[in-house]
């Protein structure tokens, strides 16, 4: 299968991070011989992202992806299609999908949010990261048989735990981690109010965004500024997860949330608010504690339960990690993607990869 992936995204974000992760995962599957696959990425100009993709072995091109009158990008996409001759073009989110070039190939879009159908008229199939998003698109008139659910995956690195002392955090304090963009949708104001109710805990906020100053001010107003560390955007996520005692996901709006999978992957207990993504993923009281959005008292109570009950924390960790190992590893996700894209395009990259391995054995 010849796969061309396109992304016109923000400098930072969950979908953008997943684009790089999935493209690199496809490349690892190709290199390992588990899939017969040729791949190219065409992205909005971003030197750091292009470098990350190329480090992962992904053939990468950059275009402007500007406004509607950006003729250079339209010509560039058509040129890449003509040169690469894809079986499948997979576009990420609104802008890349709306720029889908014409051609005799399967046209797919990956959706990680609740978007307007108008951006996807040039596509044949939609790959939605949750059933809830799939139903959102169907309700707008998208044919059900052309909308599919393909969930994310999480990877585990080998970084040692981050040094608490380097962030002025006591070694024996319960440490809460929220890896999140600092945006109003992420419910970080609720998190700070919950922290005020659990005076033993420290909080690491790993992310950047427009709410930075407001959250700093709120932390001071609540009297918790001495227990909050604003770490900025971080690439050493494994180090942060390994240093933490509890992972918290307080979003008031979250279509999916790979944070849940990362908590399970790194064997950390998870406490989440019941935004649509976590609510549709976790099994409350089994692999996570789920609380009502906007309810800082309920969030604080759940955190206290996990801190005070090692048996409960251990159960959440064990059951969450079992689900991750079964359904949300890189290998499981890559297989689902290639099975789906292969079936829809009439190719069979997994079978071809198996045949190639057998021929060279």
Secondary structure, 3 states (H helix, E strand, C coil): CEEEEEECCCCCCHHHHHHHHHHHHHHHHHHHCCCCCEEEEEEECCHHHHHHHHHCCCEEEEECCCCCCCHHHHHHHHHHHHHHCCCEEEEEHHHHHHCCCCCCCEEEEEECCCCCHHHHCCCCEEEECCHHHHHHHHHCCCCHHHEEECCCCCCCCCCCCCCCHHHCCCCCCCEEEEECCCCHHHCHHHHHHHHHHCCCCEEEEECCCCCHHHHHHHHHHHCCHHHEEECCCCCCHHHHHHHCCEEEECCCCCCCCHHHHHHHHCCCEEEEECCHHHHHHCCECCCEEEECCCCHHHHHHHHHHHHHCHHHHHHHHHHHHHHHHHHCCHHHHHHHHHHHHHHHHCCCHHHHHHHHHHHHC
